[in-house]
Amino acid sequence: MKPRYQWLTGALEKGGVVVTANRRLARELREVHGEMQRESGKRAWPTPDILFITDWLDRLLEGGPLDDSMPVRIDAQASSVLWERCVEESILDSLPGVSGIVRQCKQSWVRLQDWCVPLNEITARAAGAEQKQFAAAVRQYTQLLSRNNWVDNAGLIKATVTGITAKRLKDIPTHVCLAGFDRISPAVEELLQELGSNGVEVLHADSPEIASAIATSTHRDQDSELRAAGAWARRQLSDDPTLHIAIICADLETNANQVARLVREGFAPGWQIAGSSHRDAVNISYGRTLADYPAVRVALMLLRWVHEGLPSRDVSVLLRSRSVVGGMTGGRSRLEQKLRRIPDRSWYPQDLLDVLAGPDGDADATAWSACIAKIAEAKLSYRELAGPAQWAARFDQLMTDAGWPGAESLDSHEFQLLNRWRELLNEFARLDRVMPVISFQAAVARLNQIASDTVFQPESDHGVLPVLGTLEAAGMEFDKVWVTAFDARYWPANGNPLAYVSRQLQKDAMLPDATPQDTLEFSRRVCRRILHSATEVILSWPLADGDVPVQPSPLLPEIEGAASIDVVDPGWYASTMLKCETIALVTDNPVPGVGEDERISGGAYTVQRQANDPFSAFASGRLRVGELQSFQSGLSARIRGNAIHSALSNLFSDHPSRSKIQDWSDDECARKIGQASARSLARHEKHASTALLRMIQLEQDRIKGILYRFVTEERSREQFQVAMTEQQLEYTGHGIRLSLRVDRVDRLADNSVLVIDYKTGAEKTLLNRAGELNDLQLMVYALALQPEYTIGGIAIINLDARKISFKGAGQDSEWAGRYSRWGAEANAAIRAIARGDARVNMQLSTDQSRPLNILSRFEELRRDQ
């Protein structure tokens, strides 16, 4: 097999520097150089001078000036601040958002500098408002740089040329070798000429001219194509682990996460459950923005919380995140569940602490609350203006006080992420040059913007399959390469001419993408480079993108000798698990009966669940598995229902009789109803926003209407007296204990009692068509009231803004028999709970079995039937 990068050793001899077009190639060449040294028997060697061009220019300017006359370097973040300042002074209000304009202005400025377009030409050729505004912004920007003796990324090459001409740079190498440049800009050409004039030998790395065997492959869709590419790479490396192979993807930058998942699906089947080594086996060259990493998102969220409220969903993230004082345990879990029962709103730290405060003394909840208290304290001390460096130090201290990034030890990727965050704070601190003082709020917004613009990818030692973009692969040599998406959508690439510069000026200066012909020629050049970078190249594309047919690239006819091959898509790894054998019970491990000190949760509802589906009762009542309540804006159905229950309890708290209710005057009735409805939602008014307060008021008005109608219905009933409202009951029997809460119990004229349950959702019926109970809950309440009370009937009352309906049973010739039969059913369900009955009801539908079907393996059992 032909050695890779045969030119590298000669380029590094005698103090030579290898300058690359991207950092990926520089890292690759350093690794290859290390392999060469080890193969030659060396155990130590000097670090080779292999640098990305921007890093090399930085080193020349910052590490080698002979005097102080050279300009001061400002980084990309400082440049963005200056551009914002200039753009805001130059653009019209009708233009789109400033951030997008700033990004385009920076990109245009870099290209204009690389192609040595004079400022007076930009101004003179500007046509139309947008081009003239851009030219004005450029003038202001260059004046700022000149006035302060600053140089940005775009001006590095020119500043270096000036420094070499004036003999002000001392770290000039004897020879320079350029590698991976698909296109040499005029600015770089000028630099190379100046280096040559000063005795520096300028070399160009030999372009790979490997004789390639080219093949094409088509696939049903992109998913199939990427899985097939991963499976192909797996087979190649299985046959020969020494091969250097790669997958090149034209749309990697916009689709990196999906590409990574699908290639891994073919290359490392089951990677989701196989650990980090399988995940890292595929190395994606394009990362995510820092703000997309959970730990950094949490840090930015905490900083924002100092000066602005956070919605419940964000607070929930902070409660569940292990980046705040370690991972979540029981106490924080209960706080999070409590939060879900409160209307969603914008929470400030102290308001949240007041609402969540309670008797829960778990250490983890206490530690979390202590950290949030420090966030609340920071609001008072961060009101003054300060410089970015001061804010960076305070940010770091605040994160430390909040226990960020958590108490657990960090793995390699997390450690790299933490270091990159600290570098980000350093970048922010260096903004002192361009923005001496800012507010805390502005500082947090700026840090958030920098994190959102900064792409980060942890380096991994385990990657064996690189997935690269077309430009990132420049200068690299492989044994075999697979190029995905080789179709008309991406080859040739879409042109990207400058939006705010005269098109004619771009053509005259021969800027990239100034004409369709230039875009086509560049795509051809990149295509040729890739085709000659490996001994075997596969070009693939999907036949369809959704419902839209996909055509192969127009460049394909120019490629000679390409043979069509069929590479099989392995499909989804998860689908192979469906072919597993039927689950077999290896050992009999029945659910134990209820222990002496065990307490069943869920009350009467657990008994009803036992009758419907024993496993559901076991999971909820004994394992205490529950479905998380989702966050909802405003007042959820659960809160509204609880409010009506509370209002009814308040209304009848003095246990009136029917006669007493009939005697209420209009004023007294209105006062009682008003007080009951007001108290029903009072606890949600604290710290509520204006919008939520208005919704509470509307809901209180709705509850008043329901109570008025309900009182009217109550006055028409036969004689009764309210005996209990929202009463706590304790049931003990058959070896189990149940804590119950009955909505209401009325004492009737014959001294028996009527057990009542309020229903506030969709209308419910008490009995089915056969005259039997639909729900055992009322019977469980009745059993708990015996023998102290004689049960004269049971009833449900449906309460709705439109009508009040009563559904009851009792006080007829069939009551004694019914009550005995229903009581036996409730007792049977209770005994089944006690002995550990946890069978799965296979008569339920899939929807009815949720959300516990993943625990009961409902679907697997159903397939096995």
Secondary structure, DSSP 4 states (H G I P E B T S, - for coil): -PPS-TTHHHHHGGG-EEEESSHHHHHHHHHHHHHHHHHTT-S--PPP-EEEHHHHHHHHHHH-BSSTTSPEE--HHHHHHHHHHHHHHHS-TTS--HHHHHHHHHHHHHHHHHTT--HHHHHHT--SHHHHHHHHHHHHHHHHHHHHTEE-GGGHHHHHHHHHHTT-B----SEEEEES-SS--HHHHHHHHHHHHTTPEEEEPPPP----EEEEEEESSHHHHHHHHHHHHHHHHHH-TT--EEEEETTHHHHHHHHHHHHHHHHSTTGGGS-HHHHHTEEES--EEGGGSHHHHHHHHHHHHTTS-B-HHHHHHHHH-TTTTSS--HHHHHHHHHHHTS-B--B-HHHHHHHH-SS---HHHHHHHHHHHHHHHHHHH--S-B-HHHHHHHHHHHHHHTTTT-SSPP-HHHHHHHHHHHHHHHHHHGGGGT-S-B-HHHHHHHHHHHHHH-EE----S---EEEE-TTTTTT---SEEEEE--BTTTSSPPP---SSS-HHHHHHTT-TTSSHHHHHHHHHHHHHHHHTSSSEEEEEEESEETTEE-PBPTTGGGSTTPEE--------HHHHGGGSPPP---S--PPPPPPTT--B-STHHHHHHHHH-HHHHIIIIIS---PPPPP-BS--HHHHHHHHHHHHHHHTTT--BHHHHHH--HHHHHHHHHHHHHHHTGGGTTT--HHHHHHHHHHHHHHHHHHHHHHHHHHTSPSEEEEEEEEEEEEEETTEEEEEEEEEEEEETTS-EEEEEEE-SS---SB-TTS-BS-SHHHHHHHHHTTTS-EEEEEEEEE-SS-EEEEEEESSTTHHHHHHHHHHHHHHHHHHHHHT-----TTS-HHHHTTSHHHHTHHHHHHH-
